[in-house]
């Protein structure tokens, strides 16, 4: 009786591991990174939104906050629309071959929108 229960618990935990591994900050460097560019496309939603930013060095994928975090920071869909030029402060992927950045703060037209006010940026 214990073996089927133990097996069920083991298999129930396995799919969660890769999903949980993606979230958080483990994949990003500790050093601060800045990127300026023009928004090409945006996807709002969970577990977090993303946008593609056209920069001098090519297109970058930027992880933005979950819908509630964006709203808390004051970031609206209008502010994050394609064609908008902005500055992103955050942390880039530890894999330097990836053009991937996790945003902590976004500056639009001189106004700062802090997605993670509890983190220094």
ChimeraX commands (.cxc) that place a marker at each C-alpha (Angstrom):
marker #1 position 0.00,0.00,0.00 radius 0.5
marker #1 position 2.84,2.42,0.76 radius 0.5
marker #1 position 4.58,1.84,-2.59 radius 0.5
marker #1 position 1.68,3.13,-4.73 radius 0.5
marker #1 position 1.34,6.18,-2.49 radius 0.5
marker #1 position 5.08,6.87,-2.57 radius 0.5
marker #1 position 5.18,6.44,-6.34 radius 0.5
marker #1 position 2.21,8.79,-6.79 radius 0.5
marker #1 position 3.89,11.44,-4.64 radius 0.5
marker #1 position 7.16,11.08,-6.55 radius 0.5
marker #1 position 5.51,11.42,-9.96 radius 0.5
marker #1 position 3.37,14.32,-8.78 radius 0.5
marker #1 position 6.52,16.24,-7.79 radius 0.5
marker #1 position 8.50,15.61,-10.99 radius 0.5
marker #1 position 6.54,17.89,-13.37 radius 0.5
marker #1 position 6.71,20.75,-10.89 radius 0.5
marker #1 position 10.51,20.78,-10.72 radius 0.5
marker #1 position 11.28,22.15,-14.22 radius 0.5
marker #1 position 8.48,24.71,-13.96 radius 0.5
marker #1 position 9.69,25.98,-10.60 radius 0.5
marker #1 position 13.30,26.05,-11.79 radius 0.5
marker #1 position 12.49,28.66,-14.45 radius 0.5
marker #1 position 10.93,31.17,-12.11 radius 0.5
marker #1 position 12.78,33.40,-9.73 radius 0.5
marker #1 position 16.21,34.85,-10.29 radius 0.5
marker #1 position 18.44,31.74,-10.43 radius 0.5
marker #1 position 19.02,31.98,-14.18 radius 0.5
marker #1 position 20.10,35.64,-14.07 radius 0.5
marker #1 position 23.41,37.26,-13.10 radius 0.5
marker #1 position 23.76,39.26,-9.89 radius 0.5
marker #1 position 25.16,42.28,-11.70 radius 0.5
marker #1 position 22.96,45.19,-12.73 radius 0.5
marker #1 position 22.38,45.57,-16.47 radius 0.5
marker #1 position 20.78,48.37,-18.51 radius 0.5
marker #1 position 19.21,48.15,-21.93 radius 0.5
marker #1 position 17.62,50.86,-24.07 radius 0.5
marker #1 position 15.43,50.07,-27.03 radius 0.5
marker #1 position 12.08,50.18,-28.76 radius 0.5
marker #1 position 9.29,47.76,-27.91 radius 0.5
marker #1 position 8.54,45.45,-30.85 radius 0.5
marker #1 position 5.97,43.18,-29.21 radius 0.5
marker #1 position 4.48,42.52,-25.79 radius 0.5
marker #1 position 2.79,39.53,-24.17 radius 0.5
marker #1 position 0.98,40.28,-20.93 radius 0.5
marker #1 position 0.00,37.43,-18.64 radius 0.5
marker #1 position 1.10,34.81,-16.19 radius 0.5
marker #1 position 3.43,33.54,-14.99 radius 0.5
marker #1 position 5.01,36.82,-16.17 radius 0.5
marker #1 position 4.79,39.01,-19.23 radius 0.5
marker #1 position 7.49,39.37,-21.85 radius 0.5
marker #1 position 8.40,41.96,-24.42 radius 0.5
marker #1 position 10.79,42.00,-27.34 radius 0.5
marker #1 position 12.99,45.07,-27.33 radius 0.5
marker #1 position 14.84,46.19,-30.47 radius 0.5
marker #1 position 18.27,47.54,-29.47 radius 0.5
marker #1 position 21.54,48.46,-31.20 radius 0.5
marker #1 position 22.86,44.99,-30.34 radius 0.5
marker #1 position 19.77,43.19,-31.71 radius 0.5
marker #1 position 16.47,42.01,-30.31 radius 0.5
marker #1 position 16.27,41.16,-26.61 radius 0.5
marker #1 position 13.54,39.34,-24.70 radius 0.5
marker #1 position 12.68,41.16,-21.49 radius 0.5
marker #1 position 10.71,39.48,-18.71 radius 0.5
marker #1 position 8.33,41.98,-17.19 radius 0.5
marker #1 position 6.12,41.44,-14.19 radius 0.5
marker #1 position 2.96,39.47,-13.69 radius 0.5
marker #1 position -0.18,41.52,-14.42 radius 0.5
marker #1 position -0.65,42.41,-10.73 radius 0.5
marker #1 position 3.02,43.46,-10.38 radius 0.5
marker #1 position 2.85,45.66,-13.50 radius 0.5
marker #1 position -0.33,47.30,-12.18 radius 0.5
marker #1 position 1.25,47.86,-8.76 radius 0.5
marker #1 position 4.23,49.57,-10.45 radius 0.5
marker #1 position 1.90,51.71,-12.59 radius 0.5
marker #1 position 2.82,50.02,-15.88 radius 0.5
marker #1 position -0.19,49.93,-18.17 radius 0.5
marker #1 position -0.65,48.26,-21.55 radius 0.5
marker #1 position -0.52,51.73,-23.11 radius 0.5
marker #1 position 2.91,52.40,-21.57 radius 0.5
marker #1 position 4.27,49.04,-22.77 radius 0.5
marker #1 position 2.95,49.29,-26.33 radius 0.5
marker #1 position 4.95,48.53,-29.49 radius 0.5
marker #1 position 6.84,51.56,-30.75 radius 0.5
marker #1 position 7.58,52.90,-27.26 radius 0.5
marker #1 position 11.24,53.65,-26.48 radius 0.5
marker #1 position 12.29,52.77,-22.95 radius 0.5
marker #1 position 15.18,51.94,-20.64 radius 0.5
marker #1 position 15.20,48.69,-18.68 radius 0.5
marker #1 position 17.24,48.12,-15.51 radius 0.5
marker #1 position 17.56,44.51,-14.43 radius 0.5
marker #1 position 19.63,41.35,-14.65 radius 0.5
marker #1 position 20.65,39.54,-17.83 radius 0.5
marker #1 position 20.82,35.81,-18.33 radius 0.5
marker #1 position 23.93,34.13,-16.94 radius 0.5
marker #1 position 24.13,32.45,-20.35 radius 0.5
marker #1 position 25.73,35.31,-22.32 radius 0.5
marker #1 position 24.62,33.78,-25.63 radius 0.5
marker #1 position 21.01,34.54,-24.66 radius 0.5
marker #1 position 19.62,38.03,-25.13 radius 0.5
marker #1 position 17.36,37.68,-22.11 radius 0.5
marker #1 position 16.84,40.22,-19.34 radius 0.5
marker #1 position 14.68,40.20,-16.22 radius 0.5
marker #1 position 13.38,43.72,-15.62 radius 0.5
marker #1 position 13.48,45.24,-12.14 radius 0.5
marker #1 position 12.73,48.80,-13.20 radius 0.5
marker #1 position 11.55,50.36,-16.45 radius 0.5
marker #1 position 12.03,54.04,-17.31 radius 0.5
marker #1 position 9.64,55.59,-19.84 radius 0.5
marker #1 position 9.85,59.28,-20.78 radius 0.5
marker #1 position 11.91,59.96,-17.66 radius 0.5
marker #1 position 9.47,58.27,-15.26 radius 0.5
marker #1 position 10.63,55.19,-13.34 radius 0.5
marker #1 position 8.34,52.17,-12.84 radius 0.5
marker #1 position 9.77,49.88,-10.18 radius 0.5
marker #1 position 8.57,46.28,-10.51 radius 0.5
marker #1 position 10.51,45.11,-7.45 radius 0.5
marker #1 position 10.59,48.00,-4.95 radius 0.5
marker #1 position 12.07,45.68,-2.29 radius 0.5
marker #1 position 15.17,45.02,-4.45 radius 0.5
marker #1 position 17.88,47.65,-4.96 radius 0.5
marker #1 position 18.16,48.63,-8.63 radius 0.5
marker link #1:1,2 radius 0.2
marker link #1:2,3 radius 0.2
marker link #1:3,4 radius 0.2
marker link #1:4,5 radius 0.2
marker link #1:5,6 radius 0.2
marker link #1:6,7 radius 0.2
marker link #1:7,8 radius 0.2
marker link #1:8,9 radius 0.2
marker link #1:9,10 radius 0.2
marker link #1:10,11 radius 0.2
marker link #1:11,12 radius 0.2
marker link #1:12,13 radius 0.2
marker link #1:13,14 radius 0.2
marker link #1:14,15 radius 0.2
marker link #1:15,16 radius 0.2
marker link #1:16,17 radius 0.2
marker link #1:17,18 radius 0.2
marker link #1:18,19 radius 0.2
marker link #1:19,20 radius 0.2
marker link #1:20,21 radius 0.2
marker link #1:21,22 radius 0.2
marker link #1:22,23 radius 0.2
marker link #1:23,24 radius 0.2
marker link #1:24,25 radius 0.2
marker link #1:25,26 radius 0.2
marker link #1:26,27 radius 0.2
marker link #1:27,28 radius 0.2
marker link #1:28,29 radius 0.2
marker link #1:29,30 radius 0.2
marker link #1:30,31 radius 0.2
marker link #1:31,32 radius 0.2
marker link #1:32,33 radius 0.2
marker link #1:33,34 radius 0.2
marker link #1:34,35 radius 0.2
marker link #1:35,36 radius 0.2
marker link #1:36,37 radius 0.2
marker link #1:37,38 radius 0.2
marker link #1:38,39 radius 0.2
marker link #1:39,40 radius 0.2
marker link #1:40,41 radius 0.2
marker link #1:41,42 radius 0.2
marker link #1:42,43 radius 0.2
marker link #1:43,44 radius 0.2
marker link #1:44,45 radius 0.2
marker link #1:45,46 radius 0.2
marker link #1:46,47 radius 0.2
marker link #1:47,48 radius 0.2
marker link #1:48,49 radius 0.2
marker link #1:49,50 radius 0.2
marker link #1:50,51 radius 0.2
marker link #1:51,52 radius 0.2
marker link #1:52,53 radius 0.2
marker link #1:53,54 radius 0.2
marker link #1:54,55 radius 0.2
marker link #1:55,56 radius 0.2
marker link #1:56,57 radius 0.2
marker link #1:57,58 radius 0.2
marker link #1:58,59 radius 0.2
marker link #1:59,60 radius 0.2
marker link #1:60,61 radius 0.2
marker link #1:61,62 radius 0.2
marker link #1:62,63 radius 0.2
marker link #1:63,64 radius 0.2
marker link #1:64,65 radius 0.2
marker link #1:65,66 radius 0.2
marker link #1:66,67 radius 0.2
marker link #1:67,68 radius 0.2
marker link #1:68,69 radius 0.2
marker link #1:69,70 radius 0.2
marker link #1:70,71 radius 0.2
marker link #1:71,72 radius 0.2
marker link #1:72,73 radius 0.2
marker link #1:73,74 radius 0.2
marker link #1:74,75 radius 0.2
marker link #1:75,76 radius 0.2
marker link #1:76,77 radius 0.2
marker link #1:77,78 radius 0.2
marker link #1:78,79 radius 0.2
marker link #1:79,80 radius 0.2
marker link #1:80,81 radius 0.2
marker link #1:81,82 radius 0.2
marker link #1:82,83 radius 0.2
marker link #1:83,84 radius 0.2
marker link #1:84,85 radius 0.2
marker link #1:85,86 radius 0.2
marker link #1:86,87 radius 0.2
marker link #1:87,88 radius 0.2
marker link #1:88,89 radius 0.2
marker link #1:89,90 radius 0.2
marker link #1:90,91 radius 0.2
marker link #1:91,92 radius 0.2
marker link #1:92,93 radius 0.2
marker link #1:93,94 radius 0.2
marker link #1:94,95 radius 0.2
marker link #1:95,96 radius 0.2
marker link #1:96,97 radius 0.2
marker link #1:97,98 radius 0.2
marker link #1:98,99 radius 0.2
marker link #1:99,100 radius 0.2
marker link #1:100,101 radius 0.2
marker link #1:101,102 radius 0.2
marker link #1:102,103 radius 0.2
marker link #1:103,104 radius 0.2
marker link #1:104,105 radius 0.2
marker link #1:105,106 radius 0.2
marker link #1:106,107 radius 0.2
marker link #1:107,108 radius 0.2
marker link #1:108,109 radius 0.2
marker link #1:109,110 radius 0.2
marker link #1:110,111 radius 0.2
marker link #1:111,112 radius 0.2
marker link #1:112,113 radius 0.2
marker link #1:113,114 radius 0.2
marker link #1:114,115 radius 0.2
marker link #1:115,116 radius 0.2
marker link #1:116,117 radius 0.2
marker link #1:117,118 radius 0.2
marker link #1:118,119 radius 0.2
marker link #1:119,120 radius 0.2
marker link #1:120,121 radius 0.2
view
